[in-house]
Amino acid sequence: MKLSILDQAVISSGKSARDALLDSTELAKIGDRLGYSRYWIAEHHDFPGLACPSPEIMLAYIGQQTKTIRIGSGAILLPHYKPFKVAENFNLLATLFPNRIDLGIGRAPGGSAEVSIALSGNFLENVRNMPDSFQTLLHLLQHDIPKDHPFSGISAAPLPMTAPQPWLLGTSGKSAQLAAEKGVSYAFGQFMSEKNGTEIVSSYKKQFKSSNFLSEPYSIVTVSVICAESTDKAQELSLSNLAWSIKMMRGEKQEALPSIVEAKKYLQSLGKKEIDEASKHNMIIGNPLEVKSQLEELINQYNADEVMIITNVHRSEDKIKSYELVAHQFLP
């Protein structure tokens, strides 16, 4: 089974944004050493507790400190940007780090309505134009803009020997359909979706049309995993994320991922029903053998080609240990 990493550059309580970004870099380096296939970093804007608004900047930094792992965006939020600039940025990365760059594209706002306006004006109109923008981006990556296109005759230089690999990321049938139509790889965010993901991924594979980028459909399912030496330890580590998630769902101010002590104190103030409801969110929590069994079941359900893991716990040491334990179950 191929394993990959999705990172949100979470800021833990008691730490700074710089600490979070340095921890992200260390995670990518360890993923490289352990044999993970990819490291992707997400884009968020003015989002409490998350430190990365510009994946392309972090990827330049991380690429210099890793060797073979593919690095990419999970995702660049295309409605905020012009396709030409995105193509330039990722062509530059692909020139610096040949055959290692993934360009994951999403359509979410990644922040509040006010942030969306500050970034790109009429975000909803840009979302409506997303399919056309994505098509333009693909043409720019392939350097095959049609002669009747307004951008004919220009290139998103520098042009790398191997183009960045385009991906569409999503949690809906709409994103899967667009990925299938354009003939690109698809990553389904199971960790942030309550929808029937198996049907969505299946529809992508059934509707897939081959392209210059990809001859056969290729899918990733992204899942939240917390692994520790014992089930009790994993459950305890998960409390930070549970409290953080409940605070966000309630609209409460939450600047950082709480420690286990802080999380326990907060959860004690809540009713059991609310905690139980939040605990039903899609997560795999347990010891190495439990996590292995659940991941194998998941990949069989989705018939996915790869699993991408996101792990949000308070201490970076526990996060790294979780990725190490999972790697030892699956990777050579």
C-alpha positions in Angstrom: 0.0 0.0 0.0 1.3 3.5 -0.9 1.1 5.9 2.0 1.4 9.7 1.9 1.2 12.6 4.3 -1.2 15.6 4.4 -0.1 18.4 6.8 -2.1 21.4 7.9 0.8 23.1 9.7 -1.2 23.2 13.0 -0.1 25.5 15.7 -0.2 23.8 19.1 -0.8 25.8 22.3 2.4 27.1 23.7 4.0 27.2 20.3 4.3 29.8 17.6 3.5 29.8 13.9 7.3 29.5 13.2 7.4 26.4 15.4 4.6 24.9 13.4 6.2 25.5 10.1 9.6 24.1 11.3 7.7 21.0 12.6 6.1 20.7 9.2 9.5 20.7 7.6 10.7 18.1 10.0 7.7 15.9 9.3 8.4 16.0 5.5 12.0 15.0 6.1 10.9 12.1 8.3 8.3 11.1 5.7 11.1 11.1 3.1 13.3 8.8 5.3 10.4 6.4 6.1 9.4 5.9 2.5 6.1 7.8 2.3 5.2 8.6 -1.3 4.1 12.2 -0.9 4.0 15.1 1.5 1.3 17.7 0.8 0.7 20.9 2.8 -2.6 22.7 2.9 -3.6 26.3 2.3 -5.6 28.3 4.8 -6.1 32.0 5.3 -6.5 33.8 8.7 -7.6 30.4 10.0 -7.2 30.0 13.8 -4.4 27.6 14.6 -3.1 27.0 11.1 0.1 28.5 9.9 0.4 28.0 6.1 -1.4 30.4 3.7 1.2 29.8 0.9 2.0 26.1 0.1 4.3 27.1 -2.8 6.6 29.0 -0.4 6.8 26.1 2.0 7.4 23.6 -0.8 10.4 25.6 -1.9 11.8 25.4 1.6 10.9 21.7 2.1 12.1 20.6 -1.3 15.6 21.8 -0.5 15.7 19.6 2.7 14.2 16.4 1.2 15.5 14.0 -1.4 12.9 11.7 -3.1 9.5 12.2 -1.6 7.0 14.0 -3.9 5.9 17.3 -2.4 2.8 19.2 -3.2 -0.2 21.3 -2.3 -3.2 20.0 -0.6 -4.5 22.2 -2.1 -4.0 25.5 -4.0 -7.4 27.1 -3.9 -7.7 28.1 -7.5 -10.7 30.4 -7.3 -8.5 32.9 -5.5 -5.8 33.0 -8.2 -5.1 33.4 -11.9 -4.1 30.1 -13.5 -1.1 31.7 -15.1 0.5 32.6 -11.8 -0.2 29.2 -10.3 1.4 27.5 -13.4 4.5 29.8 -13.1 4.9 29.0 -9.4 4.7 25.2 -9.8 6.7 25.1 -13.0 9.4 26.9 -11.1 9.2 24.3 -8.3 9.2 21.5 -10.8 12.3 23.0 -12.4 14.1 23.1 -9.0 12.9 19.7 -7.9 12.5 17.5 -11.1 9.7 14.9 -11.1 8.8 15.5 -7.5 6.0 18.2 -7.7 2.3 17.6 -7.2 -0.1 20.5 -7.9 -3.2 19.7 -5.9 -6.1 22.1 -6.7 -9.2 22.8 -4.7 -12.2 25.1 -4.8 -12.8 25.8 -1.1 -12.4 29.3 0.3 -9.9 28.3 3.0 -11.1 31.1 5.3 -13.9 33.5 6.1 -16.0 35.4 3.6 -14.1 38.5 4.5 -10.8 36.8 3.7 -12.2 35.5 0.4 -13.1 39.1 -0.6 -9.7 40.3 0.4 -8.0 37.7 -1.6 -10.1 37.5 -4.8 -13.2 39.7 -4.7 -16.2 37.8 -5.9 -15.3 34.3 -4.7 -18.6 32.7 -5.8 -18.2 33.9 -9.3 -14.7 32.5 -9.4 -16.0 29.2 -8.2 -18.5 29.1 -11.0 -15.6 29.8 -13.4 -13.5 27.0 -11.8 -13.8 24.4 -14.6 -12.6 27.0 -17.2 -9.8 28.2 -14.9 -8.7 24.6 -14.3 -8.7 23.8 -18.0 -6.5 26.9 -18.7 -4.2 25.8 -15.9 -3.8 22.4 -17.5 -3.0 23.9 -20.9 -0.4 26.1 -19.3 1.2 23.1 -17.6 1.3 21.2 -20.8 2.4 24.3 -22.8 -0.3 23.6 -25.4 -2.6 26.7 -25.3 -4.9 26.6 -28.3 -4.1 29.1 -31.1 -7.5 30.8 -30.7 -7.0 31.3 -26.9 -6.2 34.8 -25.6 -3.0 33.4 -24.0 -1.7 31.7 -27.1 1.9 32.6 -27.7 2.9 33.0 -24.0 4.3 30.4 -21.6 4.3 30.0 -17.8 8.1 29.9 -17.8 10.4 28.3 -16.7 9.2 25.1 -18.4 10.4 22.1 -16.5 11.5 18.8 -18.1 8.6 17.1 -16.3 5.4 19.1 -15.6 3.9 19.2 -12.2 1.4 16.4 -11.7 -2.1 18.0 -11.5 -4.6 16.7 -8.9 -8.1 17.7 -8.0 -9.0 17.5 -4.4 -12.6 17.4 -3.1 -15.4 15.9 -1.1 -18.2 15.9 -3.6 -19.4 14.3 -6.8 -18.8 17.6 -8.6 -15.0 17.6 -7.9 -14.8 13.9 -8.9 -16.7 14.5 -12.1 -14.3 17.4 -13.1 -11.3 15.3 -12.3 -12.7 12.5 -14.5 -13.5 14.8 -17.4 -10.1 16.4 -17.4 -8.2 13.1 -17.0 -6.3 14.0 -13.8 -5.8 12.2 -10.5 -8.3 12.7 -7.7 -7.9 12.9 -3.9 -11.0 12.5 -1.8 -11.0 14.1 1.7 -12.7 11.4 3.7 -11.5 13.1 6.9 -13.6 16.1 6.3 -16.7 14.6 4.6 -19.9 12.9 5.8 -20.8 11.9 2.3 -20.7 8.5 0.7 -17.1 8.7 -0.4 -16.9 5.2 -1.9 -19.6 6.2 -4.4 -17.9 9.5 -5.3 -14.5 7.8 -5.9 -16.2 5.0 -7.9 -18.0 7.6 -10.1 -14.6 9.2 -10.8 -13.1 5.9 -12.0 -16.2 5.1 -14.1 -16.3 8.5 -15.8 -12.5 8.9 -16.2 -11.2 10.0 -19.6 -7.6 9.5 -20.4 -5.4 12.6 -21.0 -1.8 13.6 -21.7 -1.4 13.7 -17.9 -2.9 10.3 -17.0 -3.9 7.2 -19.0 -5.8 5.5 -16.2 -7.7 6.9 -13.2 -5.7 7.3 -10.0 -7.2 8.0 -6.6 -6.2 8.9 -3.1 -8.4 8.7 0.0 -7.3 11.1 2.8 -8.1 9.9 6.3 -7.4 11.2 9.8 -5.2 8.8 11.8 -3.8 8.8 15.3 -1.6 5.8 16.1 0.2 5.1 19.4 1.8 2.1 21.1 -1.5 1.4 22.9 -5.2 2.1 22.2 -5.5 4.0 25.4 -2.6 6.3 24.5 -4.0 6.9 21.0 -7.4 7.8 22.5 -5.8 10.2 24.9 -3.8 11.9 22.1 -7.1 12.3 20.1 -8.6 14.5 22.8 -6.7 17.6 21.6 -8.2 17.3 18.2 -11.7 16.4 19.6 -11.8 19.5 21.8 -10.4 21.7 18.9 -13.0 20.4 16.5 -15.9 21.0 19.0 -14.7 24.5 19.6 -14.7 25.3 15.9 -18.1 23.7 15.4 -19.5 25.9 18.2 -17.9 29.0 16.7 -15.8 29.6 19.8 -12.5 31.4 19.5 -9.7 28.8 19.2 -6.2 30.1 18.4 -4.3 26.8 18.8 -4.6 23.1 19.2 -5.0 22.5 22.9 -2.8 20.3 25.0 -4.2 17.1 26.4 -4.6 18.7 29.8 -6.4 21.7 28.3 -8.6 19.4 26.2 -9.6 17.4 29.1 -10.5 20.5 31.1 -12.6 21.8 28.2 -14.4 18.5 27.5 -15.4 18.1 31.1 -17.5 21.3 30.7 -19.5 19.7 27.9 -22.4 17.2 27.9 -21.7 13.5 27.0 -24.1 13.7 24.0 -22.2 16.6 22.4 -18.9 14.8 22.9 -20.2 11.5 21.5 -21.6 13.2 18.5 -18.3 14.9 17.7 -16.4 11.6 18.3 -18.3 10.0 15.4 -16.3 12.1 13.0 -14.3 10.0 10.5 -11.1 9.1 12.3 -8.9 6.0 12.8 -7.5 5.8 16.3 -5.7 2.9 17.9 -2.5 0.8 18.3 -0.5 -0.2 15.2 -2.4 -3.4 14.5 -5.8 -1.7 14.9 -4.8 1.1 12.6 -3.5 -1.3 10.0 -6.7 -3.3 10.0 -8.9 -0.2 9.6 -6.7 1.3 6.9 -6.8 -2.0 5.0 -10.6 -2.1 5.3 -10.8 1.5 4.1 -8.7 1.0 1.0 -10.7 -2.0 0.1 -13.9 0.0 0.5 -12.7 2.8 -1.7 -10.6 0.6 -4.1 -8.2 3.5 -3.8 -4.7 3.5 -5.2 -3.1 5.3 -2.2 -3.9 6.4 1.4 -3.0 9.9 2.6 -2.8 10.4 6.3 -3.5 13.5 8.3 -2.5 13.4 12.0 -3.3 16.4 14.3 -2.0 15.9 17.9 -0.6 18.5 20.3 3.0 17.4 20.5 5.1 17.0 17.3 6.9 14.0 18.9 3.6 12.2 19.1 2.7 13.1 15.5 6.0 11.8 14.2 5.7 8.7 16.3 2.2 8.0 14.8 3.5 8.3 11.3 6.5 6.0 12.2 4.2 3.3 13.7 2.0 3.3 10.6 5.0 3.2 8.3 6.4 0.2 10.1 3.1 -1.7 9.4 3.1 -1.0 5.6 6.3 0.3 4.2 9.5 -1.7 3.6 
